[in-house]
Amino acid sequence: MEVMHPRCAGIDISKKDAKVCVRVQGRGARATASTVTTWGAMTGQNWT
C-alpha cells in the first residue's frame, strides 16, 4: 500500500477528556511510532 502522508494526527474530544494521537512512519529498520496524549476536561486535571 502506498503511503500518502508519512506523518498524521487525530483528535478525539469528549465531555470527559481530549485525546490526541500523532503517528510518524518509520524509515528502514525503524518502526512506525505512535504517541497518544490525554488531557482532562476540567482545568485542574493533569494530562497523561
N, CA, C and O atoms as a Maestro MAE file, in Angstrom:
{
 s_m_m2io_version
 :::
 2.0.0
}

f_m_ct {
 s_m_title
 :::
 protein
 m_atom[192] {
  # First column is atom index #
  i_m_mmod_type
  r_m_x_coord
  r_m_y_coord
  r_m_z_coord
  i_m_residue_number
  s_m_chain_name
  s_m_pdb_residue_name
  s_m_pdb_atom_name
  i_m_atomic_number
  :::
  1 25 0.836 -1.166 0.000 1 A "MET " " N  " 7
  2 3 0.000 0.000 0.000 1 A "MET " " CA " 6
  3 2 0.892 1.244 0.000 1 A "MET " " C  " 6
  4 15 1.878 1.295 0.735 1 A "MET " " O  " 8
  5 25 0.565 2.214 -0.791 2 A "GLU " " N  " 7
  6 3 1.347 3.450 -0.890 2 A "GLU " " CA " 6
  7 2 1.023 4.376 0.285 2 A "GLU " " C  " 6
  8 15 -0.143 4.569 0.627 2 A "GLU " " O  " 8
  9 25 2.056 4.942 0.893 3 A "VAL " " N  " 7
  10 3 1.878 5.885 1.998 3 A "VAL " " CA " 6
  11 2 1.579 7.253 1.413 3 A "VAL " " C  " 6
  12 15 2.350 7.778 0.609 3 A "VAL " " O  " 8
  13 25 0.448 7.829 1.824 4 A "MET " " N  " 7
  14 3 0.055 9.141 1.315 4 A "MET " " CA " 6
  15 2 0.595 10.260 2.208 4 A "MET " " C  " 6
  16 15 1.031 11.300 1.715 4 A "MET " " O  " 8
  17 25 0.564 10.039 3.525 5 A "HIS " " N  " 7
  18 3 1.033 11.033 4.487 5 A "HIS " " CA " 6
  19 2 1.894 10.316 5.527 5 A "HIS " " C  " 6
  20 15 1.352 9.567 6.339 5 A "HIS " " O  " 8
  21 25 3.208 10.517 5.532 6 A "PRO " " N  " 7
  22 3 4.074 9.813 6.486 6 A "PRO " " CA " 6
  23 2 3.890 10.279 7.928 6 A "PRO " " C  " 6
  24 15 4.268 9.568 8.859 6 A "PRO " " O  " 8
  25 25 3.322 11.450 8.119 7 A "ARG " " N  " 7
  26 3 3.041 11.967 9.464 7 A "ARG " " CA " 6
  27 2 1.586 12.397 9.513 7 A "ARG " " C  " 6
  28 15 1.115 13.115 8.631 7 A "ARG " " O  " 8
  29 25 0.869 11.957 10.550 8 A "CYS " " N  " 7
  30 3 -0.532 12.338 10.669 8 A "CYS " " CA " 6
  31 2 -0.912 12.420 12.141 8 A "CYS " " C  " 6
  32 15 -0.189 11.930 13.009 8 A "CYS " " O  " 8
  33 25 -2.049 13.042 12.411 9 A "ALA " " N  " 7
  34 3 -2.535 13.184 13.784 9 A "ALA " " CA " 6
  35 2 -4.050 13.095 13.778 9 A "ALA " " C  " 6
  36 15 -4.709 13.404 12.785 9 A "ALA " " O  " 8
  37 25 -4.584 12.666 14.911 10 A "GLY " " N  " 7
  38 3 -6.029 12.607 15.094 10 A "GLY " " CA " 6
  39 2 -6.374 13.131 16.467 10 A "GLY " " C  " 6
  40 15 -5.557 13.059 17.385 10 A "GLY " " O  " 8
  41 25 -7.593 13.666 16.619 11 A "ILE " " N  " 7
  42 3 -8.023 14.203 17.901 11 A "ILE " " CA " 6
  43 2 -9.435 13.700 18.199 11 A "ILE " " C  " 6
  44 15 -10.273 13.605 17.302 11 A "ILE " " O  " 8
  45 25 -9.685 13.379 19.472 12 A "ASP " " N  " 7
  46 3 -10.995 12.934 19.931 12 A "ASP " " CA " 6
  47 2 -11.338 13.742 21.167 12 A "ASP " " C  " 6
  48 15 -10.637 13.670 22.176 12 A "ASP " " O  " 8
  49 25 -12.409 14.507 21.092 13 A "ILE " " N  " 7
  50 3 -12.819 15.363 22.202 13 A "ILE " " CA " 6
  51 2 -14.167 14.873 22.727 13 A "ILE " " C  " 6
  52 15 -15.114 14.688 21.962 13 A "ILE " " O  " 8
  53 25 -14.240 14.667 24.035 14 A "SER " " N  " 7
  54 3 -15.492 14.265 24.674 14 A "SER " " CA " 6
  55 2 -15.728 15.148 25.894 14 A "SER " " C  " 6
  56 15 -14.919 16.027 26.189 14 A "SER " " O  " 8
  57 25 -16.831 14.921 26.602 15 A "LYS " " N  " 7
  58 3 -17.111 15.691 27.811 15 A "LYS " " CA " 6
  59 2 -16.105 15.390 28.914 15 A "LYS " " C  " 6
  60 15 -15.823 16.244 29.754 15 A "LYS " " O  " 8
  61 25 -15.562 14.169 28.910 16 A "LYS " " N  " 7
  62 3 -14.661 13.716 29.965 16 A "LYS " " CA " 6
  63 2 -13.208 14.131 29.736 16 A "LYS " " C  " 6
  64 15 -12.524 14.530 30.678 16 A "LYS " " O  " 8
  65 25 -12.726 14.041 28.479 17 A "ASP " " N  " 7
  66 3 -11.326 14.323 28.185 17 A "ASP " " CA " 6
  67 2 -11.117 14.583 26.695 17 A "ASP " " C  " 6
  68 15 -12.051 14.518 25.895 17 A "ASP " " O  " 8
  69 25 -9.870 14.876 26.349 18 A "ALA " " N  " 7
  70 3 -9.470 15.055 24.949 18 A "ALA " " CA " 6
  71 2 -8.231 14.195 24.720 18 A "ALA " " C  " 6
  72 15 -7.307 14.199 25.533 18 A "ALA " " O  " 8
  73 25 -8.217 13.463 23.616 19 A "LYS " " N  " 7
  74 3 -7.081 12.603 23.276 19 A "LYS " " CA " 6
  75 2 -6.530 13.027 21.923 19 A "LYS " " C  " 6
  76 15 -7.279 13.362 21.005 19 A "LYS " " O  " 8
  77 25 -5.192 13.006 21.819 20 A "VAL " " N  " 7
  78 3 -4.519 13.313 20.557 20 A "VAL " " CA " 6
  79 2 -3.545 12.181 20.267 20 A "VAL " " C  " 6
  80 15 -2.793 11.762 21.146 20 A "VAL " " O  " 8
  81 25 -3.560 11.688 19.035 21 A "CYS " " N  " 7
  82 3 -2.631 10.649 18.614 21 A "CYS " " CA " 6
  83 2 -1.812 11.187 17.445 21 A "CYS " " C  " 6
  84 15 -2.368 11.669 16.459 21 A "CYS " " O  " 8
  85 25 -0.485 11.102 17.563 22 A "VAL " " N  " 7
  86 3 0.424 11.511 16.498 22 A "VAL " " CA " 6
  87 2 1.146 10.259 16.021 22 A "VAL " " C  " 6
  88 15 1.683 9.503 16.831 22 A "VAL " " O  " 8
  89 25 1.161 10.037 14.723 23 A "ARG " " N  " 7
  90 3 1.787 8.838 14.159 23 A "ARG " " CA " 6
  91 2 2.809 9.253 13.101 23 A "ARG " " C  " 6
  92 15 2.501 10.021 12.190 23 A "ARG " " O  " 8
  93 25 4.039 8.726 13.241 24 A "VAL " " N  " 7
  94 3 5.129 9.037 12.319 24 A "VAL " " CA " 6
  95 2 5.642 7.728 11.736 24 A "VAL " " C  " 6
  96 15 6.018 6.813 12.469 24 A "VAL " " O  " 8
  97 25 5.654 7.651 10.417 25 A "GLN " " N  " 7
  98 3 6.116 6.440 9.742 25 A "GLN " " CA " 6
  99 2 7.616 6.270 9.921 25 A "GLN " " C  " 6
  100 15 8.379 7.224 9.770 25 A "GLN " " O  " 8
  101 25 8.037 5.048 10.244 26 A "GLY " " N  " 7
  102 3 9.457 4.748 10.385 26 A "GLY " " CA " 6
  103 2 10.114 4.596 9.025 26 A "GLY " " C  " 6
  104 15 9.441 4.405 8.012 26 A "GLY " " O  " 8
  105 25 11.431 4.682 9.017 27 A "ARG " " N  " 7
  106 3 12.205 4.505 7.779 27 A "ARG " " CA " 6
  107 2 13.175 3.362 7.972 27 A "ARG " " C  " 6
  108 15 13.809 3.255 9.021 27 A "ARG " " O  " 8
  109 25 13.296 2.516 6.984 28 A "GLY " " N  " 7
  110 3 14.234 1.402 7.061 28 A "GLY " " CA " 6
  111 2 13.892 0.457 8.195 28 A "GLY " " C  " 6
  112 15 12.790 -0.091 8.240 28 A "GLY " " O  " 8
  113 25 14.833 0.262 9.116 29 A "ALA " " N  " 7
  114 3 14.632 -0.668 10.228 29 A "ALA " " CA " 6
  115 2 13.823 -0.047 11.371 29 A "ALA " " C  " 6
  116 15 13.373 -0.768 12.263 29 A "ALA " " O  " 8
  117 25 13.631 1.270 11.360 30 A "ARG " " N  " 7
  118 3 12.869 1.922 12.432 30 A "ARG " " CA " 6
  119 2 11.378 1.657 12.259 30 A "ARG " " C  " 6
  120 15 10.843 1.750 11.154 30 A "ARG " " O  " 8
  121 25 10.720 1.329 13.359 31 A "ALA " " N  " 7
  122 3 9.286 1.047 13.331 31 A "ALA " " CA " 6
  123 2 8.488 2.353 13.323 31 A "ALA " " C  " 6
  124 15 9.003 3.413 13.678 31 A "ALA " " O  " 8
  125 25 7.232 2.256 12.915 32 A "THR " " N  " 7
  126 3 6.329 3.394 12.964 32 A "THR " " CA " 6
  127 2 6.054 3.729 14.424 32 A "THR " " C  " 6
  128 15 5.792 2.832 15.225 32 A "THR " " O  " 8
  129 25 6.111 5.018 14.779 33 A "ALA " " N  " 7
  130 3 5.909 5.460 16.163 33 A "ALA " " CA " 6
  131 2 4.546 6.128 16.306 33 A "ALA " " C  " 6
  132 15 4.160 6.961 15.487 33 A "ALA " " O  " 8
  133 25 3.822 5.750 17.363 34 A "SER " " N  " 7
  134 3 2.543 6.371 17.687 34 A "SER " " CA " 6
  135 2 2.606 6.882 19.116 34 A "SER " " C  " 6
  136 15 3.055 6.172 20.015 34 A "SER " " O  " 8
  137 25 2.158 8.108 19.326 35 A "THR " " N  " 7
  138 3 2.118 8.707 20.652 35 A "THR " " CA " 6
  139 2 0.706 9.201 20.917 35 A "THR " " C  " 6
  140 15 0.150 9.957 20.121 35 A "THR " " O  " 8
  141 25 0.119 8.773 22.042 36 A "VAL " " N  " 7
  142 3 -1.225 9.204 22.423 36 A "VAL " " CA " 6
  143 2 -1.106 10.011 23.709 36 A "VAL " " C  " 6
  144 15 -0.484 9.564 24.673 36 A "VAL " " O  " 8
  145 25 -1.705 11.203 23.723 37 A "THR " " N  " 7
  146 3 -1.708 12.077 24.891 37 A "THR " " CA " 6
  147 2 -3.153 12.359 25.268 37 A "THR " " C  " 6
  148 15 -3.993 12.579 24.395 37 A "THR " " O  " 8
  149 25 -3.449 12.353 26.566 38 A "THR " " N  " 7
  150 3 -4.809 12.596 27.048 38 A "THR " " CA " 6
  151 2 -4.811 13.783 28.000 38 A "THR " " C  " 6
  152 15 -3.958 13.879 28.882 38 A "THR " " O  " 8
  153 25 -5.769 14.684 27.823 39 A "TRP " " N  " 7
  154 3 -5.962 15.818 28.716 39 A "TRP " " CA " 6
  155 2 -7.341 15.713 29.331 39 A "TRP " " C  " 6
  156 15 -8.300 15.348 28.651 39 A "TRP " " O  " 8
  157 25 -7.451 16.035 30.635 40 A "GLY " " N  " 7
  158 3 -8.747 16.059 31.313 40 A "GLY " " CA " 6
  159 2 -9.541 17.270 30.859 40 A "GLY " " C  " 6
  160 15 -8.974 18.263 30.404 40 A "GLY " " O  " 8
  161 25 -10.866 17.180 30.987 41 A "ALA " " N  " 7
  162 3 -11.737 18.260 30.549 41 A "ALA " " CA " 6
  163 2 -11.793 19.423 31.541 41 A "ALA " " C  " 6
  164 15 -12.135 20.544 31.166 41 A "ALA " " O  " 8
  165 25 -11.459 19.159 32.800 42 A "MET " " N  " 7
  166 3 -11.524 20.195 33.818 42 A "MET " " CA " 6
  167 2 -10.177 20.899 33.940 42 A "MET " " C  " 6
  168 15 -9.142 20.294 33.662 42 A "MET " " O  " 8
  169 25 -10.173 22.152 34.345 43 A "THR " " N  " 7
  170 3 -8.956 22.957 34.407 43 A "THR " " CA " 6
  171 2 -7.887 22.351 35.296 43 A "THR " " C  " 6
  172 15 -6.714 22.397 34.926 43 A "THR " " O  " 8
  173 25 -8.223 21.785 36.447 44 A "GLY " " N  " 7
  174 3 -7.242 21.274 37.394 44 A "GLY " " CA " 6
  175 2 -6.759 19.861 37.119 44 A "GLY " " C  " 6
  176 15 -5.902 19.366 37.850 44 A "GLY " " O  " 8
  177 25 -7.270 19.197 36.101 45 A "GLN " " N  " 7
  178 3 -6.866 17.824 35.821 45 A "GLN " " CA " 6
  179 2 -5.533 17.781 35.118 45 A "GLN " " C  " 6
  180 15 -5.224 18.638 34.290 45 A "GLN " " O  " 8
  181 25 -4.739 16.768 35.456 46 A "ASN " " N  " 7
  182 3 -3.444 16.558 34.808 46 A "ASN " " CA " 6
  183 2 -3.625 15.757 33.544 46 A "ASN " " C  " 6
  184 15 -4.613 15.036 33.404 46 A "ASN " " O  " 8
  185 25 -2.685 15.868 32.613 47 A "TRP " " N  " 7
  186 3 -2.698 15.059 31.395 47 A "TRP " " CA " 6
  187 2 -1.869 13.817 31.630 47 A "TRP " " C  " 6
  188 15 -0.970 13.802 32.471 47 A "TRP " " O  " 8
  189 25 -2.183 12.766 30.871 48 A "THR " " N  " 7
  190 3 -1.451 11.500 30.988 48 A "THR " " CA " 6
  191 2 -0.967 11.081 29.629 48 A "THR " " C  " 6
  192 15 -0.325 10.039 29.497 48 A "THR " " O  " 8
  :::
 }
 m_bond[191] {
  # First column is bond index #
  i_m_from
  i_m_to
  i_m_order
  :::
  1 1 2 1
  2 2 3 1
  3 3 4 2
  4 3 5 1
  5 5 6 1
  6 6 7 1
  7 7 8 2
  8 7 9 1
  9 9 10 1
  10 10 11 1
  11 11 12 2
  12 11 13 1
  13 13 14 1
  14 14 15 1
  15 15 16 2
  16 15 17 1
  17 17 18 1
  18 18 19 1
  19 19 20 2
  20 19 21 1
  21 21 22 1
  22 22 23 1
  23 23 24 2
  24 23 25 1
  25 25 26 1
  26 26 27 1
  27 27 28 2
  28 27 29 1
  29 29 30 1
  30 30 31 1
  31 31 32 2
  32 31 33 1
  33 33 34 1
  34 34 35 1
  35 35 36 2
  36 35 37 1
  37 37 38 1
  38 38 39 1
  39 39 40 2
  40 39 41 1
  41 41 42 1
  42 42 43 1
  43 43 44 2
  44 43 45 1
  45 45 46 1
  46 46 47 1
  47 47 48 2
  48 47 49 1
  49 49 50 1
  50 50 51 1
  51 51 52 2
  52 51 53 1
  53 53 54 1
  54 54 55 1
  55 55 56 2
  56 55 57 1
  57 57 58 1
  58 58 59 1
  59 59 60 2
  60 59 61 1
  61 61 62 1
  62 62 63 1
  63 63 64 2
  64 63 65 1
  65 65 66 1
  66 66 67 1
  67 67 68 2
  68 67 69 1
  69 69 70 1
  70 70 71 1
  71 71 72 2
  72 71 73 1
  73 73 74 1
  74 74 75 1
  75 75 76 2
  76 75 77 1
  77 77 78 1
  78 78 79 1
  79 79 80 2
  80 79 81 1
  81 81 82 1
  82 82 83 1
  83 83 84 2
  84 83 85 1
  85 85 86 1
  86 86 87 1
  87 87 88 2
  88 87 89 1
  89 89 90 1
  90 90 91 1
  91 91 92 2
  92 91 93 1
  93 93 94 1
  94 94 95 1
  95 95 96 2
  96 95 97 1
  97 97 98 1
  98 98 99 1
  99 99 100 2
  100 99 101 1
  101 101 102 1
  102 102 103 1
  103 103 104 2
  104 103 105 1
  105 105 106 1
  106 106 107 1
  107 107 108 2
  108 107 109 1
  109 109 110 1
  110 110 111 1
  111 111 112 2
  112 111 113 1
  113 113 114 1
  114 114 115 1
  115 115 116 2
  116 115 117 1
  117 117 118 1
  118 118 119 1
  119 119 120 2
  120 119 121 1
  121 121 122 1
  122 122 123 1
  123 123 124 2
  124 123 125 1
  125 125 126 1
  126 126 127 1
  127 127 128 2
  128 127 129 1
  129 129 130 1
  130 130 131 1
  131 131 132 2
  132 131 133 1
  133 133 134 1
  134 134 135 1
  135 135 136 2
  136 135 137 1
  137 137 138 1
  138 138 139 1
  139 139 140 2
  140 139 141 1
  141 141 142 1
  142 142 143 1
  143 143 144 2
  144 143 145 1
  145 145 146 1
  146 146 147 1
  147 147 148 2
  148 147 149 1
  149 149 150 1
  150 150 151 1
  151 151 152 2
  152 151 153 1
  153 153 154 1
  154 154 155 1
  155 155 156 2
  156 155 157 1
  157 157 158 1
  158 158 159 1
  159 159 160 2
  160 159 161 1
  161 161 162 1
  162 162 163 1
  163 163 164 2
  164 163 165 1
  165 165 166 1
  166 166 167 1
  167 167 168 2
  168 167 169 1
  169 169 170 1
  170 170 171 1
  171 171 172 2
  172 171 173 1
  173 173 174 1
  174 174 175 1
  175 175 176 2
  176 175 177 1
  177 177 178 1
  178 178 179 1
  179 179 180 2
  180 179 181 1
  181 181 182 1
  182 182 183 1
  183 183 184 2
  184 183 185 1
  185 185 186 1
  186 186 187 1
  187 187 188 2
  188 187 189 1
  189 189 190 1
  190 190 191 1
  191 191 192 2
  :::
 }
}
